[in-house]
């Protein structure tokens, strides 16, 4: 990862937007971040770390606490970082949670945290990878860089006071860091896969053993031998039950055949009786069928007369309709003649209507000639009204402008007085800021001292508790060991009695070989079982394991306490003069100074705002004077225009009638005149139209009446002729009159239904006669049988068969169950054997890969130990140069105490004493050189392995102040050597010698309004 551009707004001590262009430095620069204490050197690293992960390098302040108090309220706190990973370029923007000024209105609103991640293509276009969600942005960054925030702090950034953490990390922590750097996750996956596979096989074997035991228990068997014996004993019982079941089936078959024959004969007698009953019913229906036949014959004769009858009816209906039409025509003629007589009176009004219509048209023309004058008057009235309004508005604005000018003059005097007062209040801001920064640094170290002191006290308490727990566990182990040894002794003593119980006279003794046994040994107590011995052994081992764990924990607590006391001593020396007073006193002093600083900052902010307001007031005053002059000129012009328009309006009023003053009155008069002319015209037209219509209707009514009189004569002749023909043919067919013909007529569907009824009766009668004849022949000389006794015999045979089948089924079910058990046991045994063979291979590999044998070094840690050796070889070369040949770093190969992970711990060889000791024994300066050597070596070795993470950049925050001049020169020379291999190295330090040796810098200066960064490149 190589930085290109860092932009910070209202972040830390930077009150404005600060851009730092790393591209301005040389391609593989060794540069110094230089500036006074509190200026914001470490803030640059905090900005990079916050942009990437949302956390600062020291993790002592959250992103919400990084807002600059001196920043303008309108400026949002945010950090944008552009960096390069190989050939790919990315840009991330992150905004912490903060109070943001509302976009509209007064007050503040809460800004939620957000983050955007972009990939910058080679053509300059940007691809959005993460839109707003901060967790997604952090996850994406971890995947891109290959490091989480903790690993980034330890490998790429050595924060202030944190450079010892990578050096002092234990095997477990260092395994996590190195595994991420060297991408050895595949070995960890192999470990987990083998462990999971081994546990799965082990669980399967146990499940199969439990399954085999459960199979036998399901049949209430305790062994395979009992299963075989029960299977053999079941065979003769099953053969006897099979014979008895077959015999019962034959007896039931014979009884069933006898019952079926009797039931068939009995059913024939029932059907014979039913046929005779049906014969009687058919004889009773014979008379009804004859009546239906006669009715059908009459309907046939009547159907022949139906056309003549219908013609007669039609001629009668035509004559009736002609009579009705004649009456209607006579009534219509009388009605029209009455209407024509009444209309003659209305026709006399025609001359008067024509005269009134002519006068209405003359009035309408006169009114239409007045329209231009009315329109002209309306326009003049609107112009006068509009100009009067403009004149009044202008005079009102003129008065308001004069009043505003007076108010601005008064406000200007007030602001000038406020500027003088605020300048006095803000003058002390810079001095107060320095005092607050100094006291904040002291309070931070004071709180750190108190936290570490509390940790010391807590560790001392834990150490005492661990000691007491260890004593208790030691007593428990001694008791468990004593109980196990006592059980072993009892078991050995009882073995002689066990051997003696199995000897017979003449048998050789397995102990002495004698064939005579004058006095056999006897057991004085009950010997323990193997389970009891195994339980006691496990209890003794568990007690020992707990004791070893407690001892390991006690040793670890001692190391932690020793390390913490070493770390707390420098803080105690730095705070020697301040520890005299409690931290609350310094906090109160800081609170008072901070309140004064806030007042000064507020005064400065108010001063800037007041000065801006004063400048705006002066501009408003000038604009107001110009506006007043313009308003006065416009008012005079409008007054002159109104006078001219009023004179024109008076001239037009003299030309108009008194009753017409505006367009609305003229429009109303025109509308009334037009309506009157239209009404008169409509009345005249309607009168002429009604006269024409009445004459036409009278002629039509007379014509209709003549046609109706001719039609009634014609229909009377046709009706008489049709009646004569119908009466003659009815008499010939044997009907008394037309009514008798109508009564005999049956519709076609009814005739079909009656014919089907007759045919169905005849068919039933023929079938019944055949059935009765057949039954008389078949049943001659036979009697109905009794079936109750036969049914009782069949039921007895069915119950007998059921009993025999149940007995056989019970034995067969038992045999099938035993056979299934045998089959399942064979399958289970084969599966168990296969799994045990597989576990012999997989289990051994899992134990080796997961560090359960030997020195407890897992496969992943073994691979990392080889890689760590390469890192330490490079680091030792650098450390040897910086320490003038005194120190070299080595990997500790001894097994750690207890179950603690080992294989990646570090130790240092001291050439002055020829001894090897723990890295924790190095002094502050020596630890810094060792940590620096380790970090630089990591940068080299990680990139030497294909697929590793590319570490192009390293930031070092302080630590050089703990080196003497010679060591400092050697350290700088080492950094320069690393730079020549293509690394960018940033060093944060206020050591003067560093500034002289490193030419490329980022200089940071601070003032009363915030800090400013400047890139100084060659």
Secondary structure, DSSP 8 states (H G I E B T S, - for coil): -EEEEEEEEEETTEEEEEEEEGGGS-TT-EEEEEE-TTSSHHHHHHHHHHHHHSS-SSSSS-GGG-B-TTS-TTS--EEEEEEEETTEEEEEEEE--EEEE-SSSSSEEEE--EEEEEEE-TTS-EEEEE-S-HHHHHHHHHHHHS--HHHHHHHTEE-TT-TTHHHH--HHHHHHHHHHHHT-HHHHHHHHHHHHHHHHHHHHHHHHHHHHHHHHHHTT-SSHHHHHHHHHHHHHHHHHHHHHHHHHHHHHHHHHHHHHHHHHHHHHHHHHHHHHHHHHHHHHTHHHHHHHHHHHHHHHHHHHHHHHHHHHHHHHHHHHHHHHHHHHHHHHHHHHHHHHHHHHHHHTTHHHHHHHHHHHHHHHHHHHTTHHHHHHHHHHHHHHHHHHHHHHHHHHHHHHHHHHHHHHHHHHHHHHHHHHHHHHHHTTHHHHHHHHHHHHHHHHHHHHHHHHHHHHHHHHHHHHHHHHHHHHHHHHHHHHHHHHHHHHHHHHHHHHHHHHHT--TTS--TTT--S--SS----SS----HHHHHHHHHHHHHHHHHHHHHHHHHHHHHHHHHHHHHHHHHHHHHTTTTTTS-HHHHHHHHHHHHHHHHHHHHHHHHHHHHHHHHHHHHHHHHHHHHHHHHHHHHHHHHHHHHHHHHHHHHHHHHHS-TT--SHHHHHHHHHHHHHHHHHHHHHHHHHHHHHHHHHHHHHHHHHHHHHHHHHHHHHHHHHHHHHHHHHHHHHHTT-SSHHHHHHH---HHHHHHHHHHHHHHHHHHHHHHHHHHHHHHHTTT------HHHHHHHHHHHHHHHHHHHHHHHHHHHHHHHHHHHHHHHHHHHHHHHHHHHHHHHHHHHHHHTT-STTT--HHHHHHHHHHHHHHHHHHHHHHHHTTT-EEEEE--S--STT---SS-EEEEETTTTEEEEGGGS-HHHHHHHHHHHHHHHHHHHHHSTT-----EEEEES-GGGS-HHHHHHHHHHHHHHHTTT-EEEEE---HHHHHH--EEEEEEEETTEEEEEEE--
